[in-house]
């Protein structure tokens, strides 16, 4: 699968490494992509760097791992490139973003990124926990996710597994409130059974 990553921070870079190992073609973006030439050489031919516009256009799946304040501009400036694509939203608003907290981050994100098939995923876990899970050095990390588009959710489930983690589908975008900031699943960084318990989900959910 071809995946564009908007955001060249620790989370985006950690997930990218796992996806490249799983055989996906990944392009991560930066305003200065030339600075990441050594990293892409290290990861091999399935990794590349480009501009935000190039990453948005790269493939059918795009991971957004930027500061949340960047979403309005991304949705506006790259609307055509992102239209109809599966967008994995890992961005989190600041504690002072009361509108997102009141409406729910999942519903706010889909409004800021219109025309996308949005899934909230990788937003509630730390990059260090993803890295530890992916290396197989301990228990597999449970990653909560939520979305309204069934196919998009199924794709996200597989990509969570390809990142070396265990997916937990919580429900639709409105239900993503349970793992946004101040929700019981936010930064739980725990196992699948424990996360089910924290979110009040049955074992066979």
C-alpha positions, 0 to 999 in steps of 0.5 A: 500500500502507498501511504503518505504521512503529513507530519515528520515528528516522532509519531509519524516517523515511528509508524513509518518505520514499522510500515516500511518493515511491513512492505508498504511504500511510505512518503513522509512530508516536511517543509524541508524534505531534503533534510531527511535524505539519510533517513530514507536511505536507511529505511530503503527503497520503500521510504521517501520524503516529500512536501506536504502536497506530495504526501497528500497526493502519494497514495490512497491512505494518508496519516496526519500526525501534525499539531491539531492547529494545522488541520484547517489549513491542511483541509483547505489547501489539500482538499482536492488531493485528500478527497475520497482518501482514507485519512488516519487522524492522529492529531490532538487538540490542545487542552484549551480547544474547548470546541473540539472537546465539546463536539468530540475530536472525531466529529471536529476533525471530519468537519475540518477535513471534508470529503475524507474517509476519516479514522481516528487512530494512533491519537491516544498512544505514545510513539515510544509505546508503539516502538516498544510494541513493534520491536516485540520486546514486550506486550503488544500495545492496544490502539483504539480507533474509530470511524464511520466508513467501514472500509476505512476502518478495516484498512486502519485495523490492518495498518495498526497490526502492520505497525506491530500493535493490536487494534481495538475498534471502539465504534463510530467517530462520535465514540472517539470521545472515549479516547480523546484527551480526558477520556479513559482511553487517552494515553493508556498505553496498555494491553488489549484486555486492559483497554477493553476494561477501561473503555467498558467494552466486552471481551468479544467487542 
